Amino acid sequence: NIPKTSIRIVIGIIALSILIIPSAVLASVSPNEGPGEDNLIYLLVGQIIAWAAFFSYAFYMSRKTNEMRIEIDNLRDLLSK
């Protein structure tokens, strides 16, 4: 099982990226933008969410894979006895 603290850390990082990064980008936007450039913030937020989801899933799958390997090794030991 994944420790609850790991899940809380991942959720916290995602929440912070959703709340802090868009406001920081909006604060740094200059008023002399070209057409369509004001929608770039949504692209950035979408990219951050997608990468956070990807790395969370990769972390989850690596933990599950390690647990399965340990369980398979334990079963092999039981069968060999």
DSSP file (Angstrom, degrees, kcal/mol; ACC not computed):
  #  RESIDUE AA STRUCTURE BP1 BP2  ACC     N-H-->O    O-->H-N    N-H-->O    O-->H-N    TCO  KAPPA ALPHA  PHI   PSI    X-CA   Y-CA   Z-CA
    1    1 A N              0   0    0      0, 0.0     3,-0.0     0, 0.0     0, 0.0   0.000 360.0 360.0 360.0 147.5    0.0    0.0    0.0
    2    2 A I        -     0   0    0      1,-0.1     5,-0.0     2,-0.0    58,-0.0  -0.660 360.0-110.0 -80.4 132.0    1.1    3.5   -0.7
    3    3 A P    >>  -     0   0    0      0, 0.0     4,-1.5     0, 0.0     3,-0.5  -0.327  18.9-127.8 -61.5 144.0    1.7    5.5    2.5
    4    4 A K  H 3> S+     0   0    0      1,-0.2     4,-2.4     2,-0.2     5,-0.2   0.804 108.0  61.8 -64.1 -28.3   -0.9    8.2    3.1
    5    5 A T  H 3> S+     0   0    0      2,-0.2     4,-2.3     1,-0.2    -1,-0.2   0.884 101.6  51.6 -66.9 -36.0    1.8   10.8    3.5
    6    6 A S  H <> S+     0   0    0     -3,-0.5     4,-2.3     2,-0.2    -1,-0.2   0.910 110.5  48.2 -65.1 -41.6    3.0   10.2    0.0
    7    7 A I  H  X S+     0   0    0     -4,-1.5     4,-2.5     1,-0.2    -2,-0.2   0.913 111.7  50.0 -64.9 -41.7   -0.5   10.7   -1.4
    8    8 A R  H  X S+     0   0    0     -4,-2.4     4,-2.4     1,-0.2    -2,-0.2   0.885 109.6  51.3 -64.7 -38.1   -0.8   13.9    0.7
    9    9 A I  H  X S+     0   0    0     -4,-2.3     4,-2.4     2,-0.2    -2,-0.2   0.933 111.3  47.0 -64.3 -45.1    2.5   15.2   -0.6
   10   10 A V  H  X S+     0   0    0     -4,-2.3     4,-2.3     1,-0.2    -2,-0.2   0.919 113.5  48.0 -63.0 -43.8    1.5   14.6   -4.2
   11   11 A I  H  X S+     0   0    0     -4,-2.5     4,-2.6     1,-0.2    -1,-0.2   0.893 111.5  51.5 -64.1 -39.0   -1.9   16.2   -3.7
   12   12 A G  H  X S+     0   0    0     -4,-2.4     4,-2.6     2,-0.2    -2,-0.2   0.905 109.5  48.9 -63.8 -42.2   -0.3   19.2   -2.0
   13   13 A I  H  X S+     0   0    0     -4,-2.4     4,-2.4     2,-0.2    -2,-0.2   0.917 112.8  47.7 -64.5 -43.1    2.2   19.7   -4.8
   14   14 A I  H  X S+     0   0    0     -4,-2.3     4,-2.1     2,-0.2    -2,-0.2   0.926 112.5  49.0 -63.4 -44.2   -0.6   19.6   -7.4
   15   15 A A  H  X S+     0   0    0     -4,-2.6     4,-2.1     1,-0.2     5,-0.2   0.915 111.9  48.7 -63.3 -42.6   -2.7   22.0   -5.4
   16   16 A L  H  X>S+     0   0    0     -4,-2.6     4,-3.2     1,-0.2     5,-0.6   0.907 110.7  50.3 -64.1 -40.7    0.2   24.4   -5.0
   17   17 A S  H  X5S+     0   0    0     -4,-2.4     4,-0.6     1,-0.2    -1,-0.2   0.869 111.8  48.4 -66.6 -33.8    1.0   24.3   -8.7
   18   18 A I  H  <5S+     0   0    0     -4,-2.1    -1,-0.2    -5,-0.2    -2,-0.2   0.872 121.7  34.6 -71.3 -35.8   -2.7   25.0   -9.6
   19   19 A L  H  X5S+     0   0    0     -4,-2.1     4,-0.6    -5,-0.2    -2,-0.2   0.869 124.9  33.9 -89.0 -38.5   -2.9   27.9   -7.1
   20   20 A I  H  X5S+     0   0    0     -4,-3.2     4,-2.1    -5,-0.2     5,-0.2   0.919 110.0  54.9 -89.5 -46.3    0.5   29.6   -7.2
   21   21 A I  H  X<S+     0   0    0     -5,-0.6     4,-2.5    -4,-0.6     5,-0.2   0.906 106.2  50.5 -62.8 -45.1    1.9   29.2  -10.7
   22   22 A P  H  > S+     0   0    0      0, 0.0     4,-2.6     0, 0.0    -1,-0.2   0.912 111.8  48.5 -60.5 -38.9   -1.1   30.8  -12.6
   23   23 A S  H  X S+     0   0    0     -4,-0.6     4,-1.8     2,-0.2    -2,-0.2   0.882 111.3  50.2 -68.3 -35.6   -1.1   33.8  -10.3
   24   24 A A  H  X S+     0   0    0     -4,-2.1     4,-1.0     2,-0.2    -1,-0.2   0.899 112.7  46.7 -67.0 -39.6    2.7   34.2  -10.7
   25   25 A V  H >< S+     0   0    0     -4,-2.5     3,-0.5     1,-0.2     4,-0.5   0.915 110.9  51.6 -68.8 -41.6    2.4   34.1  -14.4
   26   26 A L  H >< S+     0   0    0     -4,-2.6     3,-0.8     1,-0.2    -1,-0.2   0.857 107.2  54.1 -63.0 -34.2   -0.5   36.5  -14.5
   27   27 A A  H 3< S+     0   0    0     -4,-1.8    -1,-0.2     1,-0.2    -2,-0.2   0.782 109.6  47.8 -70.0 -25.7    1.5   38.9  -12.4
   28   28 A S  T << S+     0   0    0     -4,-1.0     2,-0.3    -3,-0.5    -1,-0.2   0.420  83.9 114.8 -96.5   2.2    4.4   38.8  -14.9
   29   29 A V    <   -     0   0    0     -3,-0.8     4,-0.0    -4,-0.5     9,-0.0  -0.555  60.2-138.3 -76.3 132.2    2.2   39.3  -18.0
   30   30 A S        -     0   0    0     -2,-0.3     3,-0.3     1,-0.1    -2,-0.1  -0.592  13.2-126.1 -87.2 153.2    2.9   42.6  -19.9
   31   31 A P  S    S+     0   0    0      0, 0.0     2,-0.7     0, 0.0    -1,-0.1   0.633  99.0  74.6 -74.4 -11.2    0.0   44.6  -21.3
   32   32 A N        +     0   0    0      0, 0.0     2,-0.2     0, 0.0    -2,-0.1  -0.361  68.9 145.4 -97.1  53.7    1.6   44.7  -24.8
   33   33 A E        -     0   0    0     -2,-0.7     3,-0.1    -3,-0.3     5,-0.0  -0.523  47.6-117.0 -89.4 157.8    0.8   41.1  -25.7
   34   34 A G    >   -     0   0    0     -2,-0.2     3,-1.5     1,-0.2     4,-0.3  -0.303  51.9 -66.4 -81.4 174.1   -0.1   39.8  -29.1
   35   35 A P  T 3  S+     0   0    0      0, 0.0    -1,-0.2     0, 0.0     0, 0.0  -0.413 120.4  12.3 -66.2 134.1   -3.4   38.2  -30.0
   36   36 A G  T >  S+     0   0    0     -2,-0.1     3,-1.2    -3,-0.1     4,-0.1   0.313  92.5 109.6  86.6  -8.9   -4.1   34.9  -28.2
   37   37 A E  G X   +     0   0    0     -3,-1.5     3,-1.3     1,-0.3     4,-0.2   0.716  64.9  69.9 -74.4 -18.4   -1.1   35.3  -25.8
   38   38 A D  G 3  S+     0   0    0     -4,-0.3     3,-0.4     1,-0.3    -1,-0.3   0.608  92.5  60.1 -74.5  -8.6   -3.5   35.8  -22.9
   39   39 A N  G X> S+     0   0    0     -3,-1.2     4,-1.1     1,-0.2     3,-0.7   0.438  77.0  91.3 -93.4  -1.0   -4.5   32.1  -23.2
   40   40 A L  H <> S+     0   0    0     -3,-1.3     4,-2.4     1,-0.2    -1,-0.2   0.783  74.9  67.0 -65.8 -25.5   -1.0   30.8  -22.6
   41   41 A I  H 3> S+     0   0    0     -3,-0.4     4,-2.6    -4,-0.2    -1,-0.2   0.892  98.9  51.3 -61.2 -38.6   -1.6   30.6  -18.9
   42   42 A Y  H <> S+     0   0    0     -3,-0.7     4,-2.4     1,-0.2    -1,-0.2   0.870 108.3  51.7 -68.0 -35.1   -4.2   27.8  -19.5
   43   43 A L  H  X S+     0   0    0     -4,-1.1     4,-2.3     2,-0.2    -2,-0.2   0.920 111.0  48.0 -63.9 -43.9   -1.6   26.0  -21.6
   44   44 A L  H  X S+     0   0    0     -4,-2.4     4,-2.4     2,-0.2    -2,-0.2   0.930 112.6  47.7 -62.9 -46.7    0.9   26.2  -18.8
   45   45 A V  H  X S+     0   0    0     -4,-2.6     4,-2.5     1,-0.2    -1,-0.2   0.905 111.8  50.8 -63.3 -41.0   -1.6   25.1  -16.1
   46   46 A G  H  X S+     0   0    0     -4,-2.4     4,-2.5     1,-0.2    -1,-0.2   0.906 110.2  49.5 -62.5 -41.6   -2.6   22.2  -18.3
   47   47 A Q  H  X S+     0   0    0     -4,-2.3     4,-2.7     2,-0.2     5,-0.2   0.913 110.9  49.7 -63.1 -43.2    1.0   21.1  -18.8
   48   48 A I  H  X S+     0   0    0     -4,-2.4     4,-2.5     1,-0.2    -2,-0.2   0.926 112.8  46.6 -62.8 -44.6    1.7   21.3  -15.1
   49   49 A I  H  X S+     0   0    0     -4,-2.5     4,-2.4     2,-0.2    -1,-0.2   0.913 112.7  49.9 -64.6 -41.9   -1.4   19.2  -14.3
   50   50 A A  H  X S+     0   0    0     -4,-2.5     4,-2.4     2,-0.2    -2,-0.2   0.928 113.5  44.8 -63.8 -45.1   -0.6   16.6  -17.0
   51   51 A W  H  X S+     0   0    0     -4,-2.7     4,-2.8     2,-0.2     5,-0.3   0.896 112.6  51.5 -67.3 -39.2    3.0   16.2  -15.8
   52   52 A A  H  X S+     0   0    0     -4,-2.5     4,-2.2    -5,-0.2    -1,-0.2   0.918 111.9  47.3 -62.6 -42.1    2.0   16.0  -12.2
   53   53 A A  H  X S+     0   0    0     -4,-2.4     4,-2.4    -5,-0.2    -2,-0.2   0.913 112.2  50.4 -64.4 -41.8   -0.5   13.3  -13.1
   54   54 A F  H  X S+     0   0    0     -4,-2.4     4,-2.7     1,-0.2    -2,-0.2   0.945 113.1  43.9 -62.0 -48.7    2.1   11.4  -15.2
   55   55 A F  H  X S+     0   0    0     -4,-2.8     4,-2.4     2,-0.2    -1,-0.2   0.854 112.6  53.0 -68.8 -32.9    4.7   11.4  -12.4
   56   56 A S  H  X S+     0   0    0     -4,-2.2     4,-2.5    -5,-0.3    -1,-0.2   0.930 112.1  45.3 -64.0 -44.2    2.2   10.5   -9.8
   57   57 A Y  H  X S+     0   0    0     -4,-2.4     4,-2.8     2,-0.2    -2,-0.2   0.903 112.3  51.0 -66.0 -41.3    1.1    7.5  -11.9
   58   58 A A  H  X S+     0   0    0     -4,-2.7     4,-2.2     2,-0.2    -1,-0.2   0.909 111.8  47.7 -63.0 -41.4    4.7    6.5  -12.6
   59   59 A F  H  X S+     0   0    0     -4,-2.4     4,-2.0     2,-0.2    -2,-0.2   0.926 112.7  49.1 -63.3 -44.9    5.5    6.7   -8.9
   60   60 A Y  H  X S+     0   0    0     -4,-2.5     4,-2.2     1,-0.2    -2,-0.2   0.918 112.3  47.6 -60.8 -45.3    2.4    4.6   -8.1
   61   61 A M  H  X S+     0   0    0     -4,-2.8     4,-2.5     1,-0.2    -1,-0.2   0.866 109.3  52.9 -67.7 -36.3    3.2    2.0  -10.7
   62   62 A S  H  X S+     0   0    0     -4,-2.2     4,-2.2    -5,-0.2    -1,-0.2   0.901 110.2  48.7 -66.5 -38.1    6.8    1.7   -9.6
   63   63 A R  H  X S+     0   0    0     -4,-2.0     4,-2.2     2,-0.2    -2,-0.2   0.928 112.6  47.6 -64.9 -43.9    5.6    1.1   -6.0
   64   64 A K  H  X S+     0   0    0     -4,-2.2     4,-2.4     1,-0.2    -2,-0.2   0.889 110.6  52.2 -64.7 -38.7    3.1   -1.6   -7.1
   65   65 A T  H  X S+     0   0    0     -4,-2.5     4,-2.3     2,-0.2    -1,-0.2   0.916 109.7  48.7 -63.7 -43.6    5.7   -3.3   -9.3
   66   66 A N  H  X S+     0   0    0     -4,-2.2     4,-2.1     1,-0.2    -1,-0.2   0.900 110.9  50.7 -63.7 -40.0    8.2   -3.5   -6.4
   67   67 A E  H  X S+     0   0    0     -4,-2.2     4,-2.3     1,-0.2    -2,-0.2   0.911 110.4  49.6 -63.4 -41.2    5.4   -4.9   -4.2
   68   68 A M  H  X S+     0   0    0     -4,-2.4     4,-2.7     2,-0.2    -2,-0.2   0.897 108.9  52.2 -65.1 -40.6    4.6   -7.5   -6.8
   69   69 A R  H  X S+     0   0    0     -4,-2.3     4,-2.5     2,-0.2    -1,-0.2   0.916 110.5  48.2 -61.2 -42.8    8.2   -8.5   -7.2
   70   70 A I  H  X S+     0   0    0     -4,-2.1     4,-2.3     1,-0.2    -2,-0.2   0.923 112.5  48.6 -63.8 -43.2    8.5   -9.0   -3.4
   71   71 A E  H  X S+     0   0    0     -4,-2.3     4,-2.2     2,-0.2    -2,-0.2   0.895 111.1  49.9 -64.8 -39.7    5.3  -11.1   -3.4
   72   72 A I  H  X S+     0   0    0     -4,-2.7     4,-2.5     2,-0.2    -2,-0.2   0.914 110.4  50.2 -64.7 -42.6    6.5  -13.2   -6.3
   73   73 A D  H  X S+     0   0    0     -4,-2.5     4,-2.1     1,-0.2    -2,-0.2   0.906 110.4  50.1 -61.8 -41.0    9.8  -13.8   -4.5
   74   74 A N  H  X S+     0   0    0     -4,-2.3     4,-2.1     1,-0.2    -2,-0.2   0.905 111.0  48.7 -63.6 -41.0    8.0  -14.9   -1.4
   75   75 A L  H  X S+     0   0    0     -4,-2.2     4,-2.4     2,-0.2    -2,-0.2   0.886 109.5  52.4 -66.7 -38.3    5.8  -17.3   -3.3
   76   76 A R  H  X S+     0   0    0     -4,-2.5     4,-2.0     2,-0.2    -1,-0.2   0.897 109.1  50.3 -63.1 -39.5    8.8  -18.8   -5.1
   77   77 A D  H  X S+     0   0    0     -4,-2.1     4,-0.9     2,-0.2    -2,-0.2   0.906 110.9  49.0 -63.9 -41.1   10.4  -19.4   -1.7
   78   78 A L  H  < S+     0   0    0     -4,-2.1     3,-0.4     1,-0.2    -2,-0.2   0.901 112.1  48.4 -65.2 -40.2    7.3  -21.0   -0.4
   79   79 A L  H  < S+     0   0    0     -4,-2.4    -1,-0.2     1,-0.2    -2,-0.2   0.839 107.6  54.8 -69.4 -32.5    7.1  -23.3   -3.5
   80   80 A S  H  <        0   0    0     -4,-2.0    -1,-0.2     1,-0.2    -2,-0.2   0.701 360.0 360.0 -75.5 -18.3   10.7  -24.3   -3.3
   81   81 A K     <        0   0    0     -4,-0.9    -1,-0.2    -3,-0.4    -2,-0.2   0.470 360.0 360.0 -81.7 360.0   10.3  -25.5    0.3
